[in-house]
Amino acid sequence: MASREEDLEVRLDDNFLTFEQDHNVLKDDLELLVDGCFKDKWLRNAGGYLFSYGFFVIRLLDGSELYDKARAALSSGTMGQDGLEELLIADSVFLAERRSDGGPVYITCEVSSRLHADDIYRSSKRASAASLLDGAPGVAIAAGASIDDIAAALAEREAVTVVIPQSWRKSA
């Protein structure tokens, strides 16, 4: 027969586990909300940010246009199903021109309040897929309010441009 102390201990453990689970759900929900705010800010101001990184005539590709381009690349055999799926779930894909030579580029952007290695990997992978659309090179960008050390080293190795707007830093 369990003592009152053991009974109380079991209830405390159960309550703590429930609290911890609720806390994790709230933390995940808050991260999604914050990331959503950063993505909205990015889309509103991307033209200015990208211009400062050497691009102009910047146009956000909407989902149907991106799908049509990716579907054509899939049909022609230049892109596989994995590439199509990667592009369609990118945070944003832009068609732009390099200021240096006027050449077209696809810019794939991953946006997060705090950039981690997985954001860098996704951006790099999606830029590679974008380069298969019609021969224009893909440029990988990750944007956020901060970046961890591992992601920064990976971004340098993978040639992913990291954009951390000054105005976002106080928001993180």
C-alpha positions as CSV (number, residue, x, y, z in Angstrom):
1,M,0.0,0.0,0.0
2,A,1.4,3.4,-1.0
3,S,2.1,5.8,1.7
4,R,0.6,9.3,1.5
5,E,4.1,10.7,0.8
6,E,4.6,8.4,-2.2
7,D,1.1,9.2,-3.4
8,L,1.9,13.0,-3.2
9,E,5.2,12.4,-4.9
10,V,3.5,10.6,-7.9
11,R,0.9,13.5,-8.2
12,L,3.7,16.1,-8.1
13,D,5.6,14.2,-10.8
14,D,2.5,14.0,-13.0
15,N,1.7,17.7,-12.5
16,F,5.3,18.6,-13.4
17,L,5.2,16.5,-16.5
18,T,1.9,18.1,-17.5
19,F,3.3,21.6,-16.8
20,E,6.4,20.7,-18.9
21,Q,4.4,19.5,-21.8
22,D,2.1,22.6,-21.7
23,H,5.2,24.8,-21.5
24,N,6.7,23.1,-24.5
25,V,3.5,23.6,-26.5
26,L,3.4,27.3,-25.6
27,K,7.0,27.7,-26.5
28,D,6.5,26.1,-29.9
29,D,3.5,28.3,-30.5
30,L,5.4,31.4,-29.5
31,E,8.3,30.5,-31.8
32,L,5.8,30.1,-34.7
33,L,4.2,33.4,-34.0
34,V,7.6,35.2,-33.7
35,D,8.9,33.6,-36.9
36,G,5.7,34.5,-38.7
37,C,6.2,38.2,-37.7
38,F,9.8,38.1,-39.1
39,K,8.6,36.5,-42.3
40,D,6.0,39.3,-42.7
41,K,8.7,41.9,-42.1
42,W,10.9,40.2,-44.6
43,L,8.3,40.2,-47.3
44,R,7.4,43.8,-46.8
45,N,11.1,45.0,-46.9
46,A,12.9,42.3,-49.0
47,G,13.4,44.6,-52.0
48,G,15.4,47.1,-49.9
49,Y,17.4,44.4,-48.2
50,L,18.2,42.6,-51.5
51,F,19.0,45.8,-53.3
52,S,21.7,46.5,-50.6
53,Y,23.2,43.1,-51.4
54,G,23.6,43.8,-55.1
55,F,20.2,42.9,-56.7
56,F,17.5,44.9,-58.5
57,V,14.3,44.4,-60.4
58,I,13.3,42.1,-57.6
59,R,10.1,40.2,-57.9
60,L,8.6,37.8,-55.5
61,L,7.4,34.7,-57.3
62,D,3.9,33.7,-56.2
63,G,3.1,30.0,-55.5
64,S,1.4,29.3,-58.9
65,E,4.2,30.9,-61.0
66,L,6.9,29.1,-59.0
67,Y,4.9,25.8,-59.4
68,D,4.6,26.3,-63.1
69,K,8.3,26.9,-63.5
70,A,9.2,24.0,-61.3
71,R,6.7,21.7,-63.1
72,A,8.2,22.7,-66.5
73,A,11.7,21.8,-65.1
74,L,10.4,18.5,-63.8
75,S,8.8,17.7,-67.1
76,S,12.0,18.5,-69.0
77,G,14.0,16.3,-66.7
78,T,16.2,19.1,-65.3
79,M,14.7,18.9,-61.9
80,G,13.5,16.0,-59.8
81,Q,10.5,15.7,-57.6
82,D,12.6,16.5,-54.5
83,G,13.7,19.8,-56.0
84,L,10.1,20.8,-56.9
85,E,9.0,20.0,-53.3
86,E,11.9,22.0,-51.8
87,L,11.1,25.1,-53.8
88,L,7.4,25.0,-53.1
89,I,8.0,25.1,-49.3
90,A,10.6,27.8,-49.4
91,D,9.8,30.9,-47.2
92,S,10.3,33.0,-50.3
93,V,11.7,32.8,-53.8
94,F,12.5,36.0,-55.8
95,L,13.5,36.5,-59.4
96,A,16.0,39.4,-59.6
97,E,18.9,40.8,-61.6
98,R,22.4,41.3,-60.4
99,R,23.4,44.9,-60.5
100,S,26.9,43.9,-61.5
101,D,26.0,42.5,-64.9
102,G,22.2,42.5,-65.2
103,G,22.1,38.7,-65.2
104,P,19.0,36.9,-63.8
105,V,19.1,35.0,-60.5
106,Y,16.7,33.2,-58.3
107,I,17.0,34.1,-54.7
108,T,15.7,31.6,-52.1
109,C,15.2,33.0,-48.6
110,E,14.7,31.2,-45.4
111,V,13.6,33.5,-42.6
112,S,13.7,32.8,-38.8
113,S,13.9,34.9,-35.7
114,R,17.1,33.0,-34.8
115,L,19.0,31.3,-37.6
116,H,20.2,27.8,-37.0
117,A,22.1,25.3,-39.1
118,D,18.9,23.8,-40.5
119,D,17.9,27.3,-41.9
120,I,21.2,27.4,-43.7
121,Y,20.9,23.9,-45.1
122,R,17.4,24.6,-46.4
123,S,18.4,27.8,-48.0
124,S,21.4,26.2,-49.7
125,K,19.4,23.2,-50.9
126,R,16.6,25.4,-52.2
127,A,19.0,27.7,-54.1
128,S,20.4,24.6,-55.8
129,A,17.0,23.5,-56.8
130,A,16.1,27.0,-58.1
131,S,19.2,26.9,-60.3
132,L,17.6,24.0,-62.2
133,L,14.5,26.0,-63.2
134,D,15.8,27.6,-66.3
135,G,19.5,27.9,-66.0
136,A,19.7,31.1,-64.0
137,P,21.8,30.7,-60.9
138,G,20.3,30.3,-57.4
139,V,21.4,32.5,-54.6
140,A,20.8,31.3,-51.0
141,I,19.9,33.8,-48.3
142,A,19.0,33.3,-44.7
143,A,17.5,36.3,-42.8
144,G,16.8,36.7,-39.1
145,A,17.5,38.8,-36.0
146,S,20.5,36.6,-34.9
147,I,22.5,33.6,-35.9
148,D,24.2,31.0,-33.8
149,D,27.9,30.2,-34.2
150,I,27.4,26.8,-35.9
151,A,25.0,28.3,-38.4
152,A,27.4,31.2,-39.1
153,A,30.3,28.9,-39.9
154,L,28.0,26.7,-42.1
155,A,26.7,29.7,-44.0
156,E,30.3,30.7,-44.8
157,R,31.1,27.2,-46.0
158,E,27.9,26.8,-48.0
159,A,28.0,30.3,-49.5
160,V,24.7,31.3,-47.9
161,T,24.4,35.1,-47.5
162,V,23.1,36.0,-44.0
163,V,21.0,39.1,-43.7
164,I,20.5,40.5,-40.2
165,P,18.8,43.9,-40.5
166,Q,19.7,46.3,-37.7
167,S,16.0,47.0,-37.1
168,W,15.3,43.4,-36.3
169,R,18.0,43.0,-33.7
170,K,16.1,44.8,-31.0
171,S,13.0,42.7,-31.8
172,A,14.6,39.3,-31.1
